[in-house]
Amino acid sequence: MRDLLAAGLSTRVIRVVVPCFDGSGPALRPQVDKELADNLAREVDQMGARIDALTRNRDAVRSFLRTATPAAPD
């Protein structure tokens, strides 16, 4: 479950996903129906949108720092 949280999934989604795992140890495999697969695909798209927004914000701050003139000390 920690890996799913670290991956950025909400606890709401994790509650649905965790019961889908079958087996244990190296044989642990998720089994999903079409509805869950579609929901997870939307989650992936939303993650991509958040990553894109963070990347744009990071790049804007980097650009600002590259072009900024240091202020004189008071």
C-alpha positions in Angstrom: 0.0 0.0 0.0 2.9 2.4 0.7 4.1 2.0 -2.9 0.6 3.0 -4.2 0.6 6.1 -2.0 4.2 6.9 -3.1 3.0 6.5 -6.7 0.5 9.3 -6.1 -2.7 7.4 -5.9 -5.4 8.7 -3.6 -6.5 6.6 -0.7 -9.9 6.4 -2.4 -8.3 4.7 -5.4 -6.1 2.5 -3.2 -9.2 1.2 -1.3 -10.5 -0.1 -4.7 -7.1 -1.4 -6.0 -5.8 -3.3 -3.0 -8.5 -6.0 -3.0 -7.6 -6.7 -6.6 -4.3 -8.3 -5.8 -4.1 -12.1 -5.9 -1.3 -14.3 -4.6 1.6 -13.4 -2.4 5.3 -12.7 -2.6 6.8 -12.9 -6.1 3.5 -14.3 -7.4 1.5 -11.3 -6.3 -0.4 -10.0 -9.3 -3.2 -7.4 -9.7 -6.4 -8.5 -11.4 -8.6 -5.7 -12.7 -11.8 -5.4 -14.6 -12.4 -2.9 -17.5 -14.0 -0.3 -15.2 -11.1 -0.3 -12.8 -8.6 -0.3 -15.7 -10.4 2.7 -17.2 -10.4 4.5 -13.8 -6.7 3.9 -13.4 -6.0 5.1 -16.9 -7.7 8.4 -15.9 -5.6 8.5 -12.8 -2.5 8.2 -15.0 -3.7 11.0 -17.2 -4.3 13.2 -14.2 -0.9 12.4 -12.9 0.6 13.4 -16.2 -1.3 16.7 -16.1 0.0 17.4 -12.6 3.6 16.5 -13.8 3.2 18.9 -16.8 2.0 21.7 -14.5 4.9 21.2 -12.0 7.4 21.1 -14.9 6.1 24.4 -16.3 6.2 25.9 -12.8 9.8 24.7 -12.2 10.9 25.9 -15.6 9.3 29.4 -14.9 11.1 29.7 -11.6 14.4 28.5 -13.2 14.0 31.1 -15.9 13.3 33.8 -13.4 16.4 32.9 -11.4 18.6 32.9 -14.5 17.5 36.4 -15.5 17.1 38.0 -12.1 19.7 40.5 -10.9 20.8 40.0 -7.4 19.5 42.7 -5.0 22.0 44.9 -3.3 22.3 44.2 0.5 20.5 46.6 2.8 
